[in-house]
């Protein structure tokens, strides 16, 4: 369920795709933290609290953004809110 404070489109704006960073894999807010890494941690049973402790620059909404991104992909929904940057 999407937080009332931040809708799915706002969450997806936290996800950045830049061809010059990790070959264009989605990352969080321009940091060098891949969405797939956060999803893998969640898959392994790591709690959100533990992830936030291990990655102090992350915010809870960043983790929710990763989940929103994955859900949108599975649902074959629009990802137009994701920021796609031009390689430099």
DRENDO-1510 file (C-alpha; in Angstrom, 1 decimal, always signed):
<recs>
REC; n; res; u; v; w
REC; 1; UNK; +0.0; +0.0; +0.0 .
REC; 2; UNK; +1.4; +3.4; -1.0 .
REC; 3; UNK; +2.0; +5.9; +1.8 .
REC; 4; UNK; -0.6; +8.6; +1.8 .
REC; 5; UNK; +2.2; +11.2; +2.0 .
REC; 6; UNK; +3.9; +10.0; -1.2 .
REC; 7; UNK; +2.0; +8.4; -4.1 .
REC; 8; UNK; +3.5; +5.9; -6.5 .
REC; 9; UNK; +4.5; +8.5; -9.0 .
REC; 10; UNK; +6.4; +10.4; -6.4 .
REC; 11; UNK; +8.1; +7.2; -5.2 .
REC; 12; UNK; +9.1; +6.4; -8.7 .
REC; 13; UNK; +10.8; +9.8; -9.1 .
REC; 14; UNK; +13.4; +8.5; -6.6 .
REC; 15; UNK; +14.5; +5.9; -9.1 .
REC; 16; UNK; +17.1; +7.0; -11.6 .
REC; 17; UNK; +18.3; +5.3; -14.8 .
REC; 18; UNK; +21.6; +6.6; -16.1 .
REC; 19; UNK; +23.4; +4.7; -18.8 .
REC; 20; UNK; +26.8; +5.7; -17.4 .
REC; 21; UNK; +26.0; +4.3; -13.9 .
REC; 22; UNK; +25.9; +0.5; -13.6 .
REC; 23; UNK; +25.2; +0.2; -17.3 .
REC; 24; UNK; +21.8; +1.9; -16.9 .
REC; 25; UNK; +20.5; -0.3; -14.1 .
REC; 26; UNK; +18.0; +1.5; -11.9 .
REC; 27; UNK; +19.5; +3.2; -8.9 .
REC; 28; UNK; +18.1; +5.2; -6.0 .
REC; 29; UNK; +18.2; +9.0; -6.1 .
REC; 30; UNK; +21.4; +9.1; -8.0 .
REC; 31; UNK; +23.3; +7.2; -5.3 .
REC; 32; UNK; +25.3; +4.2; -6.4 .
REC; 33; UNK; +22.8; +1.8; -4.8 .
REC; 34; UNK; +21.0; -0.4; -7.3 .
REC; 35; UNK; +17.3; -1.1; -6.9 .
REC; 36; UNK; +18.1; -4.8; -7.5 .
REC; 37; UNK; +20.4; -4.9; -4.5 .
REC; 38; UNK; +17.7; -3.6; -2.2 .
REC; 39; UNK; +15.2; -6.0; -3.6 .
REC; 40; UNK; +17.7; -8.9; -3.1 .
REC; 41; UNK; +18.2; -7.9; +0.5 .
REC; 42; UNK; +14.4; -7.9; +1.1 .
REC; 43; UNK; +14.1; -11.3; -0.7 .
REC; 44; UNK; +16.8; -12.7; +1.7 .
REC; 45; UNK; +14.7; -11.6; +4.7 .
REC; 46; UNK; +16.7; -8.5; +5.7 .
REC; 47; UNK; +14.4; -6.1; +7.4 .
REC; 48; UNK; +13.9; -2.5; +6.3 .
REC; 49; UNK; +15.4; -1.4; +9.6 .
REC; 50; UNK; +18.5; -3.4; +8.9 .
REC; 51; UNK; +18.8; -2.1; +5.4 .
REC; 52; UNK; +18.5; +1.5; +6.7 .
REC; 53; UNK; +21.2; +0.8; +9.3 .
REC; 54; UNK; +23.5; -0.6; +6.6 .
REC; 55; UNK; +22.8; +2.2; +4.2 .
REC; 56; UNK; +22.5; +5.4; +6.3 .
REC; 57; UNK; +21.9; +7.6; +3.3 .
REC; 58; UNK; +18.7; +5.7; +2.4 .
REC; 59; UNK; +15.3; +6.8; +3.6 .
REC; 60; UNK; +12.3; +4.5; +4.1 .
REC; 61; UNK; +10.7; +5.9; +1.0 .
REC; 62; UNK; +13.7; +4.8; -1.0 .
REC; 63; UNK; +13.0; +1.2; -0.1 .
REC; 64; UNK; +9.3; +1.7; -0.9 .
REC; 65; UNK; +10.3; +3.2; -4.2 .
REC; 66; UNK; +12.2; +0.0; -5.0 .
REC; 67; UNK; +9.1; -2.0; -4.3 .
REC; 68; UNK; +6.9; +0.4; -6.3 .
REC; 69; UNK; +9.3; +0.0; -9.2 .
REC; 70; UNK; +9.3; -3.8; -9.0 .
REC; 71; UNK; +5.5; -3.8; -8.8 .
REC; 72; UNK; +5.1; -1.5; -11.7 .
REC; 73; UNK; +7.4; -3.7; -13.8 .
REC; 74; UNK; +5.5; -6.9; -12.9 .
REC; 75; UNK; +2.1; -5.2; -13.6 .
REC; 76; UNK; +3.4; -3.9; -16.9 .
REC; 77; UNK; +2.5; -0.4; -15.9 .
REC; 78; UNK; +3.9; +2.9; -17.0 .
REC; 79; UNK; +7.3; +3.9; -15.5 .
REC; 80; UNK; +7.3; +7.4; -16.9 .
REC; 81; UNK; +7.9; +8.9; -13.5 .
REC; 82; UNK; +11.3; +7.2; -13.4 .
REC; 83; UNK; +14.0; +9.7; -14.2 .
REC; 84; UNK; +16.0; +8.6; -17.2 .
REC; 85; UNK; +19.2; +10.6; -17.5 .
REC; 86; UNK; +21.4; +11.1; -20.6 .
REC; 87; UNK; +24.8; +9.5; -20.4 .
REC; 88; UNK; +27.7; +11.9; -20.1 .
</recs>
